[in-house]
Amino acid sequence: MTTNTTFLMAATTAILLIFAACAGCTGTAPEGNETPGTPGGGASILKIATTTSLENTGLLAELERVYEGQTGMDLQFIAQGTGQALDTARRGDVDLVLVHSPALEKQFEDEGYGINPRCIAYNYFIIVGPEADPAGIKGMGAVEAFEVIAIAGENNTPGVAFVSRGDNSGTHNQEKALWKEAGYDYDKDIVNAGAWYVDAGKGMGDTLILADEKKAYTLTDEGTYLSFANRLTLVPIISESTELMNRYSAIAVNPEKHPGVNAKGAADFVNWLISDEGKQLIGEFGEEEFGKSLFIPLYAPECTGPPFNCTCAEPVPTPA
């Protein structure tokens, strides 16, 4: 009798557990529970190749926090130099790029890999170095400063060294452009110029730390420098000249090249970045911690003329 009672109790418990498990197995949730703007299925992830400078400043984490909270989209960032980021996009491994090298961006678009570019913000590259300024470049323009640094390096002037990112990033390409304007062939005259020129092959934060260790000059975006300043003895030597303007852009990967990309997710995110809300977030980022914004959002019609020459306000068409 005890055995039969035990069996019946166990069977009843099993049946109740089955009913409880199936209670949530309905195929369709009530329409009233859907969150507007929440992506579903495979469209819930947006992969973005971006620059180490945007990551180092902390801006990406803030964009991720706010946008994911509003939409449910899972933003997945891959931080690389701009050249590497664009190559990642060429392979179709991401849906969107956030980069800062106009020449490389144009090539990417001309090849048909990038569509609907929108410039979102800018700041300035700066030349930082030892406070003693052994090359004596303070007060010069950036091109003249590069020429003076090279001459001082070639003459073995004590304390003069330059650390390059050397990674085909936007910053590295800006450096190469400055060497060219200063009259140097980068590959022939600079890369193997001697011990004074150091090729780091690293992201911006690591390059700043290496330059600091070597008490050397380097070219950096201002935002990353400010976010690392409390770890460095290097100080800004030259800043905010037109030739040091640093523009950031968002470019979607062309679905005709890579049909599997999240084209709608990319368009939605870019449109949010260029919205008043997105621009306000970007424009205020850094003010509390550093006493100034790390990025200046771009607005029309300013963005359409020199030195920016880009589209910053026209919404990106959203795929169906």
N, C-alpha and C positions, 0 to 999 in steps of 0.2 A: 504493500500500500504506500509506504513511504517512497518507494522507487517510482511508482506511477505518478504520485503528486509532484515529485521533483521534476519528472519528465514534462508534465503538463505546464509547470511554472516556467521551465526553460523554453518550451515551444512558444508560450505566450510572449515571453520577453523577446524572442527572436523576431516574432511577427511585428511587435511594436517597433523594434529597431528598424525593420524594413520600411514600415510606413513613415517613420521619422526621416529616414534617409531620402525617401522619394518625395517628401513634401516640397523640397526645393528644386525638383527636377523638371519644372515646367519649361516648355520650349520658348515661350515669349514672355518677356517682362512687361509689366504695365507701362503704357506709353508715358504716363505721368512721371515715371521715375527716371526717364532719360535726361541726361545733362546736355543742354545745347552746346555744340562746339566740341563735344568729346569725341575723339576719333575712335573708330572701331576696327577690329580685325587687324590686318597687316599694315594698315595706315597709321597705327598708333606710335610708330617710331620714326624719328627724323634724324638722320645721320649727317653730321656737319664736320667738314675738315676746316680747320681754322688755324690761326697763327698762335705761336707761343706767347706773343706779347699780349694778346687778348686774354689768354689763360692766366699769365703771370699777374696781370692787374687785378684779377678777381671778377672782371665784368661778366665773363661767361657764366660763372656760378650764379650771379645775380639774375641774368637773363633767364637762365634755366629755372631758378626758383619761382620767378614771377610767371613765366609763360606756362610752365608745367602746371602750376597752381590754377591758372585760368582755363586751360584747355584739356589737360590730361595727356597731352602729347609728351612722349618720352624723348627728350633731346639728348642725343649722344654725340659728344664732341671728340674729335681727334685733333690734338694740338700738334702742329708741325710748322716748319718754315713754309712760306707761301708757295715756293716752287714744289715742295713735296706735297702740299695740300692740293694743288692743282693736278698733280700727277695722280694722286689718289682719286680725285674726281674723274679724271680721264678714264680710269679703269672701271668707273661705275660703282665704286665702293662706298660712295656717299651720295646724298641727295642735294647738297648745297655746300658752298664754300663761303667763308668770311675771311677776306684777304686784304693785303695792302701793298700791291705792286702794280700800278697801272699798266706798265709795259707787258708784264706777264699775263695780266688779266685780259688785255686786248688779244694777245696771241691765243689764249684759251678760248675766247669767244670767236675769233676768226676761224679757228679750227672746227667750230661747230659744237664744241662740248659745253659751252656755257651760254645761257640765255637769260634775258630779263635782268641785266645788272642794275643794281641800285646802290648808290653811294649812301652811306649812313652817317658817317662822322669823320672827324679828323682830329689830329693833334700834331705835335711837331717832333721830328727827330731832334736830338741834341747831341752835342759832342761833350762827353764827360772825360775828366782826367784828374791827375793829382792837383791838389790845391796850389802847389808850387808852380804849376804850368811850365815845365822845363823847356818846352818848345816855344813858349812865348806867343801863343795864338789868341789869347783873350782879346776881344774887341774886333777880330777879323771876321770876314764872311767865311762860310763853310768851305768854299772852293779854295780860297787863299790859305785857309788853315790846313787843309789836306796837303797842299803843296809844301808848306813850311814844315809840316811833320815829316814828310818824305825826305826833304833835304836834310833835316836834322838827323833823321835815322840813318841816312846814307853817310853822314859825316860823323857817325858814332857819338852824337851829342849825349852826354851823360843823362840818364833818366828818361830818355825818349823811347817809347815803345807804343805800338798800336795793336790792339787785339780785335780781330775780325770775327764775325759769326761764321763766315765761310761755309754757309749751308744753303745757298741759293734762296734764302728767305727774302721777304720784302725789304728788310733792313739791309741785308747783304747786297741786294741789287741797288739800293739807294747809295750804299757805300761805293760800289763799282761805278755808278754814274758820276759821283763826285770826283773819283780819281780820274775819270775820263775828261771831265770838265777842267780839271787841274792840269791836263796835258799828258797824262800817263796812260800807257797801254796796260790795263790791269794784269793780264796774263803774263806779259813779257817783263814789265817793269816792277810790279808790286808783289805778286804772289811769291816769288823767290828773291825778294829784295834783300833778305838778310835776317839776322836775329831780331831786329827791331820790329818786324812784322810777324805777328802770331796768328795762325789760322786755328780758331777754336773748334769749328765744326759742331757748335752747340746752339741751343736755344738762347733767347735773350737773357734770361735770368742767370743761367750758368756762365754766359759770356761776361756779364757784368762782374760776377764773382771772380772769374779768372783775371779780368782786367784789374780788379781791385788788388788781387794778390800780387800782380806784377807791377802795380802802380803805373798803369799804362792808360793811354787814351783809348776810347772806343766810341762808336756811334750806336745810339740806342733810341728807342721811342721814349718820350717823356713819361708816359704812364707806367711802363715797367720800371724805369729808374725810380720814380717816386715810391712805388710799392716795395722796392728793395733798398731804399736810401738808408734806412736804419741799420743795415748790415754793411754799409759801404763807407769808405773814406773818400771815394771819388766825388767830385763836385761838378756841376754844370759849368762848362767853359764857354760854349757857344750855343745859343738857342733862338728859336722863333724868327728865323729868316725864311723868306719865301722858298728858297732852295731846299729847305729842310721840312717843308710841309708834308704831312703823312696822312694820306686819305685811305679810309677803310670802306670796302664794298662787300655786298652780298650778291652772289651769282648762283642761280639754280643750274643744276645739271640737266642737259637737254634729254628729255625722254625719248627722242627719236634716235639718239645714240645708245641710250641704255633704258629700254622700256620698263625695267623693274624699279626705277627710282620712284620715290614718293613725291611726285610733282605737285600734287595739291598741298601736301604738308609744307613743302618748300615755299610755295607761293603764299600760303597763309602766314608763315613765319616772317617772310620778308615784308609783307604788308603790315604786319604788327610792328616790325622794327622801324618802318618809315611813318608809322602813325604818330599822332601827337603824344600818345601814351608812351610808345617805345622811345621816341626822341627825348621825352622828359626824363625817363629812367636813365638813358645814356648820358644826358647832359648833367644830371645830378650826381652821377656815380663818382665817388671819391671825395666829394665836398666835405662830408663829415669827418673822414679819416685824415685827409691830406690838406684840407682847407681850400681846395680848388678842384674843379672837375678834371678828370683824366682824359675826357673826350668831349669834343664840341660837336653837337649834332648839326647836320647840314639841312638847310631849308631852301626852298625855291624862293626867288629866282637866283639867289647867290650861288647855288651849286652848279647852275648851267653855264656860268662863265669862268674865265681864268681865276685862279689856277686849278679849279676843280674840274670843270668841263664834264659834268656827269648828270645823271638823272637821279633825283632824290625824293620826289614827291608823287610821281605818277604811279598809281596802284599797279601791281603785277596782275595780269589776267589769271584768274583761278580756273584750273582745269575742272571739267565736270566730274 
